[in-house]
Amino acid sequence: MKPHRIIYNILTTTIVLMMVAGCGGGAQAPAPTAEVFNPPVIKDNATSSTEATATTAPAQDTAAAAPAEGSFVLNGVTLPFPRSEALIMDQGNFAMVESFNDWIPNGEDWAAGYVQIANEALWYVNYVTGEVIPWLAESMEYSADYKTWTLHIKPGITWNDGEPFTAEDIVYTLELLKSEPKLSSNPDILAFDSVSAVDELTMVVNLTEPTPRYHELWWVRICTPALTQIVPKHIWEKVDPLTYKNNPPVTTGPYKLSKYYVEQKIYVWERRDDYWNKDVTPGPKYVIYRTGPAADQMVAEAKANSTDIFGGIDYTTYTEQHDTEFPQVNVVAYLDPCPRGAFFNNAKPNLNKPEFRRAMSMLMNRPRWAENIWIPPTKPAQALWADYRNMDQFINQDANEKWGTLEYNPDQAMQLLTEAGYTSEGGKLLDPDGQQVVIKVSAVGGPGANEYLFAQDFTEELKQIGIDASLQGFADQPPFFAQIDNGDFDIGFWWFCGATVDPVELYASFQCKDVVPLGELPKHGNSIRACDPEFDAVVDQLKAITPDDPHAHDLYMQAYDLWLKNAFGVPLVQTIYTQYYNTTYWDNMQSNDNLYTVPFNWWMQIQFVLYNITPKVQ
């Protein structure tokens, strides 16, 4: 039998970029030293050491001085290049750990640019356009039994120290992680017996068992792939990975570390003139990730054009002040991977019946919650995942219409309950045994939280049809999820996470094999005790083939249908968060009308914004 070949080259990189559409050791190898900028400092991060040392902050009186021509002040430090050459990204409070090793405790500042714009991945998922974009990868294939995975990487890729990037680097990275359990890594990506480089551009992984979705672990899905960094063998084989700071980092991406300021909490990344991918040109010469100002200062920062891609402004404030105070700032309202949802305890009386669970879902007023509770206003969930274009192919619209599980329809809910033997007497809903139905509703978050408000409104719906309903909110997550795991809940409101590129991500977490009795902690998820043998059989068949197998489509449709029939849990509304884009210095910045990739600056997909924007003529 010929190997089953899968090539996810949906569009070339050039075409993709033209489209617009809720982490002291052994001897250290010499590493390239970041270029030094020279605002007055006590000590900078260019040294003769094998690791760059921290930049000490300028004296306060010097930092506060008026900037020279061709420079500007940010977070109290003078940066010696024009503001028009810098793209400024605001983020949360950086610890300034002065390290870029993603595998050790406190080994890096998450969302400081290292993962986002210095590292690169084999493939990127563009949830806006529905594309899977090959980047470091050229193509891939599986053996007929899905136990051997072969990867082909693109020729001509180089590390930022000029050395070639080869299959040996990926092999070394995987073997390093597998041999050193103290390094943090995803166990799924290490589920192999052996890995080897056939040549400079070809790697072969012999998997421990048939794994037809192994390649998906290498895609940038939510923020990152399963392997957040591939490291250069020629450097890391000479250091202790448990202590190595990887400073300055040697990566393949379009930006390299230029300088960082510890006290001012700024990382400065500079565009590589020798970047290997000549099909794209990043617009900004410098990208700055900084600890952003407090929320009450963000309006002033926006008005002063002191930041380019940022959060922190309350959406209501933005809508009230945008036209008069900062018309140059676009809001981008985009989907978190996790719609908000409700889950049913499938092991409890009444809730152990699919008809009852579907009726409960039909009492959830998704349109009202989307329009009046979530800010910014969103839309009701119409599928089992975030409204990402790449997931449209897995929606069974016929099942949506047949079951009506995701529609607000109290009349249909009562018809379902009646057909299942429930009756209304004296203002009470009685179960088939004549007992009033009692439901305890739980919500992550206390009064005022969105999930609590959803649950509160739903609780009132239950009371209106005669259910003895009560509501409990949890301001802290640990006690809430402890109750869920124990099975000490009836209906719970929290986030509906799971599928982002493949429904199997969601479906495989709710199978009979992982069900444990109430009061016993589940070891492999499925705290809601969902179980349907027919659903399991379909999911097991899907797990044994790749998503593009000729039989996969029908199985995906069956699994979706069975989920809506069973209603183990249900999504409620799409979760929308906002990111703000300042257009003062850059053309083709994203907006709701010009959205071409995931807009969040802590996701690796932010690189595609850098490839699309160009400096604005000042």
N, C-alpha and C positions, 0 to 999 in steps of 0.2 A: 504494500500500500504506500502511495506517495505521501510525503509529509503534508500535513494540513497547513497551508500557507496563509498568513494574515498580514496584509500590509495596510496600515492605517494612514497612508499618505493621502488624506482626503483632498487637500489642496496644497499647492506649493506655498512655501512661506511668503513669497512675493505677492501672490494673489490674496492670501489671508490678510496681509498687512494693508492691502488696498481696500478691503471691505469695511463698510461702516454698518453697523446694525441698529452671619443671626453666626525655641526651646535649648620644679627641678627635675626631672626625668632623665631619659637617656640622652645621648649625644644628638644635637639638633643640626639639621642640614641648613646651610645658608639659604635665606629666603630674601627675595627682593625687598628693598626698603621703600616705604611709601615716600613719594616726593614731599619735600618740606615746603610749606608756606611759612612766611615769616612775619606775621604780626608779632609784636614784642612778647616773648615768652621766656620763662625761666628755663624750661627744658622742652624740646619737641620730640616727635616720635620718629625722627631719623637718627639712627645710631648705627654703630658698627657691629652691634650685637646680632645674634641670629634671630632674635625676636624684637620687634619694635616695642619700645616702652611708652608709657602713657605720656600724653601731653599735659604739662602743668598749666593751669589757667593763667592768662595774663593778669598782671596786677590790676585792681579795680579802676584806678585812675587812668591807666593806659587804655583799658578796654572801653571806658566811657568816653574817650576823646573822640572828636569828630573824625569820621573816616576820611582817608585820603581819596583823591579822585580815582575811580576805578575799583573802589572797595565799598563794603557796606558792613553794618553791624547787625549781628543776629545773636540773640541770647546773651548780649553783653560782650561779645568778642568780635573783633574786626576781621573780616574775611577779605583777603587781598585779590579779589576778582570782582567783576561787575555783577550786580544783582541780576541783570538780564541773562547771564550765563548759567544761573543756578536755579534748579527746581527744588523747592523746599517742601519736604514732607513732614507733617506733624504726627507725633505718636505719643504714647503714654510715657510714664516716668522711667527712663533708662537707668539701669544700675551702673552702667559704665564698667563692665567687668574686664575690659581690655583683653578680651579673648574671643576667638572665633572657632571654637570647637563645639559642634552641636551635640556631641555624644557624651559629654561629661557634665556633672552638676555645675550650675552657674558658668557654663562654658561659653555662653554668648548672650548678647542682648537680643531677644526676639524682636523682630520688626525694626531692626536698625539698619537694614540694607544688605547685610551679608547674605542671607537666604534669598532675599527678594530680587536684588539686581546684580550681585556678584556671582552667585551660583547659577547654574543652569540645569535643566532636566532633559530627559530623553524625549518626552512628549508633554504638551500643554493642552488642557481642555479649555476651550472657549465656550462658556455657558451661554453667552449672548448670541453667538452665531450657530452653535451646535457643532463646531468643528473640533476634531482632535488633531493637533498640529505637531508633526514630527520636528524635533529640534536637533538635539545631539544624535538622535536615532535616525537611521535611514530606512530600515525595515526590520521585520522579524518573522519567524515562523516556528511552529511547533512540530514535533514528531507526531505520528498518527495516534500514539497512545497518550499524548499530552504530558509526557514525563520528561521531555527534552525541549528546552526553549533556546532558540538561537537568535542572537541579536546582532545586527549589522549597524555600525555607527558611521556617521558621515566622515569623509576624508577631510583633512586640512584643518581640523580643530586644534587649537593650541591653548595651553595654560598661559596665564598672564606673565609668566617668567620666560616665555618663548619656547618652552618644551612642548613636544607634541602630546596631545591627549589621545590615548589608545585604549583598546580593550583591556590591556593589562591593568590600567588604572581602576577600571570597574571591578575586575577580578580581584585585585588586591584589596579594594574597599570591602567587598563582600566577605572575603576570607578573613580579613582583620576583624570585622564585626562578629563573625561566627566563632573565632578563636578566643575572643576576649569578652566574656559575658558581662563584665563591669561597664562596658560601653553601651549606652542606651541605643536601642534599635527596635525596629518592628520585626517580631518573630516570623511573620508570614513571608517576608522577603528573604529570610534565611532558611526557608524550608527546602533545602537542597542537599544532595549527597556530595556533589562536587561541582566545581565551576572552573572553566579553563578558557584561555584565549587561543583560538585557532590561528589567528594572525593579528596584525595591528588593528584591524577594523571589525573583527568577528569574535564574539564571546558565546560560549555554550554553557548552559546551566542544566545539570541533571537533577531534576526535582525528586523529592522523596516520595511523591505520589502524583497521580494525574492532576494537573492544576491548570485548566484551560483559561483561567483568568489571571495568571501570574503577571502578564504584561500590564494589567491595569494598576498594579502596585507601583509602576514606574511613571504613571501619568501624574501630572500636577492636577489634582482634583480640588479639594478644599485646601487652599493655601499652598500645600506642598505635596510632593510624592511621598511614598512610604520611606524612601531613602532621601533624607534631606540634603545630604552632601556626598558627592563623589570626590575623593581626595587624590592628589597626585602621588603615585607610588614613589617617585624619585626623591620626595621630601619625607613623607610619612614613614617609610621603611627605616629611616634613620633616627626616629624620635620615639619617645614614650607616649603613645596616644592617650594615656590616662592623665597626663599632665601637660601635654603640648598645648600651647595657647594659639597656635596657628595665626600668629600676628606678625606682619600683615598677611592676610590670607592669599593663598595662590589658588585661583579659580579660573574658569573658562569664560565667565560672563562679560558683558560689555563695560562693566565698571570695576575699578580697582580702588582699594582704600588709599586715600590721599592723606588724611589727617583726622584726628579726633581730639575733642576738648573735654576733659574729664569733668571739670566743675560746671562748665556750661552745657554739658550733655548734648554734644553735637558730634555726629559722624559725617565726614565729608568724603564722598566717592567721586572719582574722576573718570571721565570717559577714556576708554582705551583706544589709542590711535591704531593699534595693531590687532584690533578685535577680528576674530576669524571669519565671522559671518558678514560677507560683503554685500549681501542682499538687503541689509537694513543699516540705518544710521541713526543712532540715538540722537534726539534733538538737544538735550541739555549737555553742556560740557561738564557740569558738576551737578550731582544730586546730593542733597543734604537731608539726612534723617535726624530729627532733633526731638528732645522732650518738649512738647508743645506747651503753650501757656494754659492757665486755668480757664475753665469754661467762661467765666465772667469777663475774661479779657479777649475772647475770640472775635467778638464783633469789632473791637478796635483793631485787632491784628488784620482782619479781613479788609477793613476800610483803608488801612495803611499799606496793603499789598505786601505784608511781611511773610506770607505763606502762600503756597500754591495748591497743594492737595491735602485736605485736612478734614477733621470732624469737629466736634466740640460745640457747634452752634445748634441750639435748640431749633427744631424744624419750625415751630410756630413763630419764634423770633425771626428766623430767616424770611418766612413768607410775609411778615409784617414790615420788615425793614429793607428787604432786598432792593426794591425799586428806587428807594431814596438814598439808602446808606451804602450799599455795595452792589450796584447793578452788574459789575464785572464778574461776579461770582456765580457759577452755575451750581445748582443742586443736582446730584445724581441719586435717585432713590432706587436701590437695588436689593435683590433677594438674598437673604441669608439661606444657607443650605437646609435649614430646619424650619419648615412651617410649624406654627403652633398647632398642637393636637390634643386629643383626648384618648386615653387608653382605658380599656375595660378589663376588670379582673375576671378572666375567662373561667376561673375555678369557683366563683361564687354563685349561689342560687340566683335564678333569673338571668344573670349575666352570663351564665354558661349556655344560653340559647342564642344562636345567631340571629333569630328574628327579633329577640328583645334588644340585642345590641344594635341592630340596624334601626330599630324604632328610637332608641336613645340618640343615635346620631342624627336622625331626622328632626329631633327637638332642639338641635343646636343651631342657633340663628346666626349662621356665618355671615350673611350680608350685613346685618346690623353691627356685628362685632368688627367686621372689616372697615366699615365706613365710620363708625362712631367711637371705637375704642382704640384701635391701633393708630399710632401717629408715626409717620404720615399715613393717611388713609391707604388701605391696601385692598386686596380682593379675596373673595372666598377661595379656598382650595378646591380645585377641580380634578386633582390627581393625587397620587400617593407620595408626592415629592415636591420639591421646589420647582417653580415654573421655568425650568431651564430648557432651552431649545433642543439640546442633545437628548433629552428624555422623552420628547413628544412621541417618538416611534414606539414607546413601550406602553402607551395609554390605550386601553380598550374602551373606546367611546360607547360601544354597544352595551358593555357591562355597566358603564355609568348610567345609561338610560334605563337599563333593565332593573337594576337594584335600587337606584335612587338613594344610595347610602349617603352621598355627600350633599344632598339637597335638604334645605329646611322645609319640612312638610309635615306639620302637626297632624293634619287629617290622615295622611298616609300612615303616620306613626301609630295612631289610634287603631286604624284598620289592621295593621300588622299585629298589634297586641290583642285585638279581639279575636283574630284568626288563630292566635296561639293560645287562646283560652283565658285571657285576662278579661275582667269585667269591672264596671264602675258601679258602685253602690254607696249612697250616702256621702258623696264627695270623696270617696276613697277608691284607689285602683287596687283591685284584689287579684292575687295570682290564682292559678288554676286550683290551688288547694283552699282558696277562700281567705287567705291572709293578705293584709295590706302590704304592698311593696314598700320596702325601706331601702333607701340609697344614701350612702355617705359619699359626698363629693369632696375631693381633695385637690388643692392647687398649689403648685410651687409659687412662692411669692405671697406676701401678705396683702391686706386691703390696699387697693390702689394699683397693684401690679396688674399688667394686662391679663395674665393667665387667671388671676383671682377674679377679675371683672368678668371674664368669659364664664368662669365657673359659677359666679354669683347669679348671672343672668340665667344660666342653664338650670340652676337650682330652683329658681322661681318658675321656670317652665315645668319642671317636674311636679312642683306643688300644685300647679294649675290643673294637672290631670289626676290629682289625688295620690301622688306618691309622697310618702313621709321622707322628705329630703332634708339633709343637713349639709353644711359647708364648713370645711376646715382649711385655712390657709397656712402656709409655712414660710416665714420670712427667711429661714435658713434652709439651704438645700439638703445638707446631710440628713437631718431627721426625716425630711420628706421622702427621700429616696430609700432610707432605711425601712420606712413603712411599705413602700412599693415593693422592695425586694422580699420582705417578709410576707407579702400578700395581704397585708392589713389595710386594704382599701377596696372600694367598689369601683368608682370612676375617678380617674386622675387626669388633671390637666397639666401638661408640660410640653416639651418640644417633640416634634415628630421627625426625628432624624433617620437617616438610612441611605437611600439611594441618591447618588449624584451622577454616576455614569452608567450604572447597571442595576436594575431592580433586585438582582440576586443579593446585593449588599443589604437590602432591607429584608427580603423574604427569608434568607437563611438564618436570620436571628430569631425567628418565631416558628420553630419546628418542635414536634412532639418530643424528640430525644432530649431536649433541654428542660422539659417541664419537671418541676419538683413540687412536693406537697406544700400546701399553705403552712407558713411558719418556718419553712426550711429555705435557706439562702440559695438562690440559683448560682451555679458555678460558671455557666456559659451564657448568661443573658436570659432573655425570655422571662422576665419577672412578672409578666402579665399572664403567664401560664397558658399561652395560646397553643392550640393543638387541633389539627384536622388532617387525618391520614391522606386524604385525597390531595390536599394542598401540598403536603410533604412529598408525595410521589412526583408531582410536577416540578417542584423545586429541585429535588434530587436529580431529575433528568436535566434540568438547566445547568446545574453545577457540573455536570459531566461533559458539557460541550461549550464551545466558544459562542459569543453573542452573534456572530455572523453565520453560524451553522444553518443550513437550510431548514432544519426542524425547529430552530430557536424561536422564530416569530410566533408560531402557534402556541408554543409552551408559555411564552411571555403573556400572550393574551389569556390563556387559561389561568395562569397564576394570578393575574390582575383580577379576573372575574371571580375567582375563589376568595380572594381577599375581600372584595366588596360584599360578597355573599356572607362571609364569616364576620366581617367587621371586627377583627381582633382589636384594632385601634383605628382612629380616624383623624386625618388632618383637618384643620379648621380654617385658618387663614394663612396666606402667604406672609412671611415675616420680612418686612422691608426695613432696611437701615439706610442712612444717608451718608454720602461723602460729598465734599464741596471742592469745586475746581475753579481756581482763579485764572481768568483769561488775560490778565494784564500783560504778561511777558511771553505767553505761548499761544500759538494758533493750533486749532484742531484739538483743543482740550475737550474732554468728555462732557456730555450733558444728557439729559433724558432724551433729547432728540438726536443726539450724536453719540450713541453708545456702541462701542466696538469691542470691548472686553470687560471683564470683571473690574469694577472701578476702585476696589479697596486697596490701599497702598501697603497693606501687610500681606497681601497675597502675591505669589510669584508672578501671576499674570500681569502685574503692574508694569513689567518690562515692555509689554506691547503698547502701553501708553507712551513710553519713552521713544519707541520707534515711530509713533504716529505724529507726535507733536513737533513743531518747528518754532524757532525763535521768532517773536513778533518784531517787526521793524519798529524801532523806538523813535 
